[in-house]
Amino acid sequence: MKLSNMQTQLFSFLFLLSKLELSLQKEAFIQYVYTEVVGRTDTPVATRTLNGIPVPWNYFGPDIQRDSVVNTVHGPFFETSLKIILESFNHTTASNHTYQRIRTCKLDGYRVEWVSDLVRYDGADYLRLSERTGVWTAAVPQAEALRRLWASESVPTQHQRLRLEKACTELLQQLARAKHSTPGGPERQPAMFVWVSALAVLSMMGLLLISFLLFKRQVSNGNGNPGGTVGSIIHYPPNASQVTHGYQPI
């Protein structure tokens, strides 16, 4: 059972690492998503993806991006904005309403080309920041008050944008360091995931070889079927001498 669990964890790690390696293209899209049910502190969910592939927060060890980028700790600016959203729909209570913020940046190498920001409320677009113009746009009429606030409060929003750009470039740098972290430098050794993949293949071949040898030993001791695995499926007749021209007489 322990071996099976270790194999499952190993192949899960290999699968994630290989997908992230394939995602390290010249152009990259990194997205941070924060979702919570308003008024309930036990429900926030924060995720980040690289070209659509999830990157766990503990992938590189302790990571401070989760708090600094996705705003898991709410400040006065967030509380004021949330109050405006609730009032815009005449919601007197903050419970059971879903707030979501999706921030995306596109990078060419390590250079950030543009960032976008989208606020969603109860599953619908509410307010968005254009990646081309950098201007806030109300997705629904109710978002006009929040748009005016965020457009006028350039300092908090600009600070958040800078933090997002920094987080995106740092994530790519961390992935690049992980890719070339083997001793001797990247010019002398392949990427780490190639070694781990080869080790996994060799381990699997070893397990198959051991299973085959154990099976042969069982057959040689008279405990196995005469035809091996195929014979166990075909079920030879009890007296093989009664078989004539490949058929058993009736």
C-alpha positions in Angstrom: 0.0 0.0 0.0 2.8 2.4 0.9 4.5 1.6 -2.4 1.3 2.3 -4.3 0.9 5.7 -2.5 4.5 6.6 -3.3 4.0 5.7 -6.9 0.9 7.8 -7.1 2.6 10.8 -5.5 5.6 10.4 -7.8 3.6 10.3 -11.0 1.4 13.2 -9.8 4.5 15.3 -9.3 6.0 14.3 -12.6 2.7 15.1 -14.4 2.5 18.6 -12.8 6.2 19.3 -13.4 6.1 18.2 -17.1 3.0 20.4 -17.7 4.7 23.4 -16.1 7.9 22.8 -18.2 5.8 22.7 -21.3 4.1 26.0 -20.2 7.4 27.9 -20.1 7.0 29.4 -23.5 8.2 32.8 -24.7 4.6 34.2 -24.2 3.0 33.4 -20.8 -0.3 34.1 -19.2 -0.3 34.1 -15.5 -3.6 34.5 -13.6 -4.4 35.0 -9.9 -8.0 34.3 -8.8 -9.5 35.1 -5.4 -13.0 33.9 -4.6 -15.0 34.2 -1.4 -18.5 34.1 -0.1 -18.9 37.5 1.4 -19.2 37.6 5.2 -17.8 34.1 5.7 -14.1 34.0 6.6 -13.8 30.2 6.1 -14.5 30.2 2.4 -11.9 32.2 0.5 -10.1 30.3 -2.2 -7.0 31.7 -3.9 -5.4 30.1 -7.0 -2.8 30.9 -9.6 -2.2 29.4 -13.0 0.4 29.5 -15.7 -1.1 29.2 -19.2 -4.1 27.6 -17.6 -2.1 25.1 -15.5 -2.5 25.4 -11.7 0.7 26.2 -9.8 0.4 25.2 -6.1 1.2 27.9 -3.6 3.7 25.6 -1.8 5.3 24.5 -5.1 8.6 26.4 -4.3 8.2 26.2 -0.5 6.8 29.0 1.6 5.2 31.6 -0.7 4.2 35.1 0.4 2.4 35.8 -2.9 -0.8 34.3 -1.6 -1.3 37.2 0.9 0.5 40.0 -1.0 -1.1 39.5 -4.4 -4.6 38.0 -3.9 -5.5 40.2 -0.9 -6.4 37.4 1.5 -6.0 40.0 4.2 -8.7 42.7 3.6 -7.7 46.3 3.9 -9.9 49.5 4.3 -9.9 50.0 0.5 -11.4 46.6 -0.1 -14.0 46.9 2.7 -15.1 50.3 1.2 -15.3 48.8 -2.3 -17.3 45.8 -1.0 -19.8 48.0 0.7 -20.4 49.9 -2.5 -21.0 46.7 -4.4 -23.5 45.5 -1.9 -25.4 48.8 -1.8 -25.4 49.0 -5.6 -27.7 45.9 -5.6 -29.6 47.0 -2.5 -28.3 44.0 -0.6 -28.7 44.7 3.1 -26.7 41.6 4.2 -23.3 40.6 3.0 -23.8 36.8 3.5 -24.3 34.3 0.7 -23.0 36.6 -2.1 -20.0 35.6 -4.1 -17.1 38.1 -4.7 -14.4 37.1 -7.2 -11.4 39.0 -8.5 -9.4 37.7 -11.5 -6.1 39.3 -12.3 -4.1 38.4 -15.4 -0.8 39.4 -16.9 0.7 38.6 -20.2 4.5 38.3 -20.4 6.9 38.2 -23.3 9.9 36.5 -21.7 10.2 38.3 -18.3 8.7 41.6 -19.7 5.1 42.3 -18.7 3.2 43.4 -21.8 -0.2 44.1 -20.2 -2.3 43.3 -17.1 -6.0 43.0 -16.8 -8.3 43.0 -13.7 -11.8 41.7 -13.4 -14.2 41.9 -10.5 -17.2 39.5 -10.5 -20.2 39.5 -8.2 -22.5 36.6 -7.8 -21.0 35.0 -10.9 -21.4 37.9 -13.3 -18.8 40.5 -14.5 -19.1 43.7 -12.5 -16.0 45.9 -13.1 -13.0 45.4 -15.4 -9.7 47.0 -16.2 -8.9 47.1 -19.9 -5.5 45.5 -20.6 -5.0 47.8 -23.5 -6.0 51.2 -22.2 -5.6 50.7 -18.4 -9.1 52.3 -17.9 -11.7 50.9 -15.5 -15.0 50.1 -17.2 -18.3 49.2 -15.6 -19.7 45.9 -16.8 -23.1 46.6 -15.4 -24.8 49.9 -14.5 -24.6 49.1 -10.8 -20.8 49.2 -11.0 -20.6 52.9 -12.0 -20.1 54.1 -8.4 -17.2 51.7 -7.8 -15.7 52.6 -11.2 -15.6 56.2 -10.2 -13.9 55.3 -6.9 -11.3 53.1 -8.4 -10.6 55.6 -11.2 -10.0 58.4 -8.6 -8.0 56.3 -6.1 -5.1 55.8 -8.5 -2.6 55.2 -5.7 -4.1 51.9 -4.3 -4.9 50.5 -7.7 -1.5 51.4 -9.2 0.2 49.8 -6.2 -1.8 46.6 -6.7 -0.9 46.6 -10.4 2.8 46.9 -9.6 2.6 44.1 -7.1 0.8 42.0 -9.7 3.5 42.6 -12.3 6.2 41.8 -9.8 4.5 38.6 -8.8 4.2 37.5 -12.4 7.9 38.0 -13.2 8.9 36.4 -9.9 6.9 33.3 -10.7 8.5 32.8 -14.0 12.0 33.3 -12.5 11.2 30.7 -9.8 10.1 28.2 -12.5 13.3 28.9 -14.4 15.5 28.4 -11.3 13.7 25.1 -10.6 14.2 24.0 -14.2 18.0 24.6 -14.0 18.6 23.7 -10.3 20.6 20.5 -11.0 24.3 20.7 -9.9 26.7 21.6 -12.6 24.6 24.2 -14.4 22.0 23.9 -17.1 24.6 23.7 -19.8 26.0 20.4 -18.5 22.8 18.6 -17.3 19.3 18.3 -18.7 16.3 19.7 -16.9 15.4 18.2 -13.5 12.2 16.7 -14.8 14.0 14.7 -17.4 16.0 12.9 -14.7 13.0 12.4 -12.5 11.0 11.0 -15.5 13.8 8.6 -16.4 14.0 7.5 -12.8 10.3 6.8 -12.7 10.5 4.8 -16.0 13.4 2.7 -14.6 11.5 2.1 -11.3 8.4 0.9 -13.3 10.5 -1.4 -15.4 12.1 -2.8 -12.2 8.7 -3.5 -10.7 7.6 -5.2 -13.9 10.8 -7.3 -14.0 10.3 -8.4 -10.3 6.7 -9.3 -10.9 7.7 -11.4 -14.0 10.4 -13.3 -12.0 8.1 -14.0 -9.2 5.5 -15.3 -11.6 8.0 -17.6 -13.3 9.1 -18.9 -9.9 5.5 -19.7 -9.0 4.9 -21.5 -12.3 8.1 -23.6 -11.9 7.0 -24.7 -8.5 3.8 -26.0 -10.0 1.6 -23.3 -8.5 0.8 -21.5 -11.7 -1.1 -22.1 -14.9 0.8 -23.9 -17.7 0.3 -21.1 -20.1 1.2 -18.2 -17.9 -1.2 -15.2 -17.9 -2.6 -16.2 -21.3 -3.2 -19.8 -20.1 -5.0 -18.6 -17.0 -7.4 -16.8 -19.3 -8.0 -19.6 -21.8 -8.5 -22.3 -19.1 -7.0 -25.5 -20.7 -9.0 -28.7 -20.3 -8.2 -30.9 -17.3 -6.8 -33.7 -19.6 -4.9 -32.1 -22.4 -4.3 -35.6 -24.0 -8.0 -35.8 -24.9 -7.6 -32.9 -27.3 -7.7 -34.0 -30.9 -6.7 -31.6 -33.7 -7.1 -28.7 -31.3 -10.6 -29.8 -30.2 -11.7 -31.8 -27.2 -14.0 -34.8 -28.0 -17.5 -34.5 -26.7 
